[in-house]
Amino acid sequence: MELQQQFEAAVAQSKTLSQKPDNETLLKLYSLYKQATDGDINIDEPTNMFDFVGKAKYNAWNELKGTSKEDAMNNYITLVQQLKG
């Protein structure tokens, strides 16, 4: 199976996990997904100091800057497989 197909299957599987992952894991899934689909971060950092979720998402994605889309896809697939157990 091609990497893109494996990634799309992992995205679908991530929505049907038996248990909801903790917030840290959800941020990792989010940032890997964004890096795999959009590449390096392309949004401005949230300016509202009370937008904790927005800032956490921004920081998680920003930490992956420079990671190739293929590496992000592979890491996403691996993480979902670990979560499936």
CYANA upper distance limits for C-alpha pairs under 8 A (distance plus 0.5 A):
  1 MET  CA      5 GLN  CA      6.93
  1 MET  CA      6 GLN  CA      6.96
  2 GLU  CA      6 GLN  CA      6.77
  3 LEU  CA      7 PHE  CA      6.57
  3 LEU  CA     70 GLU  CA      8.26
  3 LEU  CA     73 MET  CA      8.01
  3 LEU  CA     74 ASN  CA      8.20
  4 GLN  CA      8 GLU  CA      6.69
  4 GLN  CA     73 MET  CA      8.28
  5 GLN  CA      9 ALA  CA      6.63
  6 GLN  CA     10 ALA  CA      6.65
  6 GLN  CA     77 ILE  CA      7.64
  7 PHE  CA     11 VAL  CA      6.70
  7 PHE  CA     73 MET  CA      6.32
  7 PHE  CA     74 ASN  CA      7.93
  7 PHE  CA     76 TYR  CA      7.82
  7 PHE  CA     77 ILE  CA      6.44
  8 GLU  CA     12 ALA  CA      6.83
  9 ALA  CA     13 GLN  CA      6.66
 10 ALA  CA     14 SER  CA      6.51
 10 ALA  CA     76 TYR  CA      7.95
 10 ALA  CA     77 ILE  CA      5.99
 10 ALA  CA     80 VAL  CA      6.70
 10 ALA  CA     81 GLN  CA      8.24
 11 VAL  CA     15 LYS  CA      7.35
 12 ALA  CA     16 THR  CA      7.60
 13 GLN  CA     17 LEU  CA      7.04
 13 GLN  CA     80 VAL  CA      7.81
 14 SER  CA     80 VAL  CA      6.57
 17 LEU  CA     83 LEU  CA      7.93
 17 LEU  CA     84 LYS  CA      6.92
 18 SER  CA     84 LYS  CA      8.19
 21 PRO  CA     25 THR  CA      6.32
 21 PRO  CA     26 LEU  CA      6.56
 21 PRO  CA     83 LEU  CA      8.26
 22 ASP  CA     26 LEU  CA      6.72
 23 ASN  CA     27 LEU  CA      6.64
 24 GLU  CA     28 LYS  CA      6.83
 25 THR  CA     29 LEU  CA      6.69
 26 LEU  CA     30 TYR  CA      6.59
 27 LEU  CA     31 SER  CA      6.54
 27 LEU  CA     56 ALA  CA      8.03
 27 LEU  CA     57 LYS  CA      6.80
 27 LEU  CA     60 ALA  CA      6.91
 28 LYS  CA     32 LEU  CA      6.53
 28 LYS  CA     60 ALA  CA      7.33
 29 LEU  CA     33 TYR  CA      6.49
 29 LEU  CA     76 TYR  CA      6.91
 29 LEU  CA     79 LEU  CA      8.17
 30 TYR  CA     34 LYS  CA      6.65
 30 TYR  CA     57 LYS  CA      7.88
 30 TYR  CA     61 TRP  CA      8.12
 31 SER  CA     35 GLN  CA      6.55
 31 SER  CA     57 LYS  CA      7.49
 31 SER  CA     60 ALA  CA      6.10
 31 SER  CA     61 TRP  CA      4.84
 31 SER  CA     64 LEU  CA      7.82
 32 LEU  CA     36 ALA  CA      6.47
 32 LEU  CA     61 TRP  CA      7.74
 32 LEU  CA     64 LEU  CA      8.14
 32 LEU  CA     72 ALA  CA      5.74
 32 LEU  CA     73 MET  CA      7.48
 32 LEU  CA     75 ASN  CA      7.67
 32 LEU  CA     76 TYR  CA      6.30
 33 TYR  CA     37 THR  CA      6.58
 33 TYR  CA     72 ALA  CA      7.68
 33 TYR  CA     73 MET  CA      7.73
 33 TYR  CA     76 TYR  CA      7.35
 34 LYS  CA     38 ASP  CA      5.91
 34 LYS  CA     39 GLY  CA      7.25
 34 LYS  CA     41 ILE  CA      8.45
 34 LYS  CA     61 TRP  CA      7.47
 35 GLN  CA     39 GLY  CA      4.87
 35 GLN  CA     40 ASP  CA      6.43
 35 GLN  CA     41 ILE  CA      7.78
 35 GLN  CA     61 TRP  CA      7.34
 35 GLN  CA     64 LEU  CA      7.44
 35 GLN  CA     65 LYS  CA      8.29
 35 GLN  CA     67 THR  CA      7.83
 35 GLN  CA     68 SER  CA      8.18
 35 GLN  CA     69 LYS  CA      6.56
 35 GLN  CA     72 ALA  CA      6.60
 36 ALA  CA     68 SER  CA      7.96
 36 ALA  CA     69 LYS  CA      4.76
 36 ALA  CA     70 GLU  CA      7.23
 36 ALA  CA     71 ASP  CA      8.31
 36 ALA  CA     72 ALA  CA      5.56
 36 ALA  CA     73 MET  CA      5.88
 37 THR  CA     69 LYS  CA      7.47
 39 GLY  CA     65 LYS  CA      8.36
 39 GLY  CA     67 THR  CA      8.39
 39 GLY  CA     68 SER  CA      7.77
 39 GLY  CA     69 LYS  CA      6.59
 40 ASP  CA     61 TRP  CA      8.37
 40 ASP  CA     62 ASN  CA      7.87
 40 ASP  CA     64 LEU  CA      7.83
 40 ASP  CA     65 LYS  CA      5.54
 40 ASP  CA     66 GLY  CA      6.94
 40 ASP  CA     67 THR  CA      8.12
 41 ILE  CA     58 TYR  CA      8.49
 41 ILE  CA     61 TRP  CA      6.85
 41 ILE  CA     62 ASN  CA      6.31
 41 ILE  CA     65 LYS  CA      7.13
 45 GLU  CA     55 LYS  CA      7.32
 45 GLU  CA     58 TYR  CA      6.79
 46 PRO  CA     51 ASP  CA      7.50
 46 PRO  CA     54 GLY  CA      6.82
 46 PRO  CA     55 LYS  CA      6.48
 46 PRO  CA     58 TYR  CA      8.18
 47 THR  CA     51 ASP  CA      8.42
 51 ASP  CA     55 LYS  CA      6.68
 52 PHE  CA     56 ALA  CA      6.57
 53 VAL  CA     57 LYS  CA      6.65
 54 GLY  CA     58 TYR  CA      6.54
 55 LYS  CA     59 ASN  CA      6.53
 56 ALA  CA     60 ALA  CA      6.57
 57 LYS  CA     61 TRP  CA      6.67
 58 TYR  CA     62 ASN  CA      6.43
 59 ASN  CA     63 GLU  CA      6.62
 60 ALA  CA     64 LEU  CA      7.61
 61 TRP  CA     65 LYS  CA      7.63
 67 THR  CA     71 ASP  CA      6.98
 67 THR  CA     72 ALA  CA      7.07
 68 SER  CA     72 ALA  CA      6.74
 69 LYS  CA     73 MET  CA      6.63
 70 GLU  CA     74 ASN  CA      6.69
 71 ASP  CA     75 ASN  CA      6.57
 72 ALA  CA     76 TYR  CA      6.54
 73 MET  CA     77 ILE  CA      6.65
 74 ASN  CA     78 THR  CA      6.67
 75 ASN  CA     79 LEU  CA      6.60
 76 TYR  CA     80 VAL  CA      6.72
 77 ILE  CA     81 GLN  CA      6.70
 78 THR  CA     82 GLN  CA      6.75
 79 LEU  CA     83 LEU  CA      6.74
 80 VAL  CA     84 LYS  CA      6.68
 81 GLN  CA     85 GLY  CA      7.00
